[in-house]
Amino acid sequence: QKEVEQNSGPLSVPEGAIASLNCTYSDRGSQSFFWYRQYSGKSPELIMSIYSNGDKEDGRFTAQLNKASQYVSLLIRDSQPSDSATYLCAVNTRYGNKLVFGAGTILRVKS
Amino acid sequence: DAEITQSPRHKITETGRQVTLACHQTWNHNNMFWYRQDLGHGLRLIHYSYGVQDTNKGEVSDGYSVSRSNTEDLPLTLESAASSQTSVYFCASSESPGGTAETQYFGPGTRLLVL
């Protein structure tokens, strides 16, 4: 079992729709969870971090964390073509400041 | 503005040659990381450092080495380049809090081709 799993996609949504990206992790001791966006040929950039169970909202983005189910998700409301990218889920290990990354989900927003 | 830079941005080398990729950050972060990114594998940790003179192996460290002589730099050396090391390499840095992992900030990446 991979430590951090994501559906590779591509996930295709129409412009203006809600995109839902999901991630599961295996280490129950994980405390920090991150969503990064990566455009083709570019480096990952942070979208959201979440540390506590529940929802965290930032503009059109909402991160959701359920530690009991070992599940973290990212919702993008009013999706725009500029949101088309690969979204990486990252989870810390219980030992130190290392992150384990999922393989990423490709999102395509069609206008 | 603080930033993290990598050089070179593109590199072509031959099998068996030694290659060094540079990473420089001006955030004064204690933690620095090297990843490689390949299709289907996402980002995989090669080596990391929590401070000067501290280095640690990641999950794919074979054939790579790092050294940390100051806070700003963590060069990655491929001792004898192999075709399997063709990849995109990212350097990242983060602060060093007491416990919870902090956000990592990434450099622009280096595309390495080993022929």
Contacts between the chains, C-beta under 8 A, distances in Angstrom:
chain1	res1	chain2	res2	distance
A	8	B	40	7.9
A	31	B	99	7.6
A	31	B	100	5.4
A	31	B	101	7.3
A	32	B	100	5.1
A	32	B	101	4.3
A	32	B	102	7.7
A	34	B	103	6.6
A	34	B	104	7.9
A	42	B	108	7.6
A	42	B	109	7.8
A	43	B	90	5.9
A	43	B	106	4.1
A	43	B	107	6.3
A	43	B	108	5.4
A	43	B	109	5.2
A	44	B	43	7.3
A	44	B	90	7.4
A	44	B	106	5.1
A	45	B	106	7.2
A	46	B	103	5.3
A	46	B	104	8.0
A	46	B	105	7.5
A	49	B	103	5.9
A	51	B	100	6.4
A	88	B	42	6.6
A	88	B	43	7.0
A	90	B	104	7.8
A	92	B	100	7.2
A	92	B	101	3.5
A	96	B	50	7.3
A	96	B	101	7.6
A	97	B	31	5.3
A	97	B	50	7.2
A	97	B	94	6.2
A	97	B	96	6.9
A	97	B	97	8.0
A	97	B	101	4.5
A	97	B	102	6.7
A	98	B	33	7.6
A	98	B	45	6.4
A	98	B	48	6.5
A	98	B	58	7.6
A	98	B	101	7.1
A	99	B	45	7.9
A	99	B	101	6.2
A	99	B	104	6.1
A	100	B	45	7.8
A	101	B	35	7.8
A	101	B	42	4.7
A	101	B	43	4.1
A	101	B	44	7.8
A	102	B	42	5.9
A	103	B	40	6.4
A	103	B	41	6.4
A	103	B	42	3.9
A	104	B	42	5.6
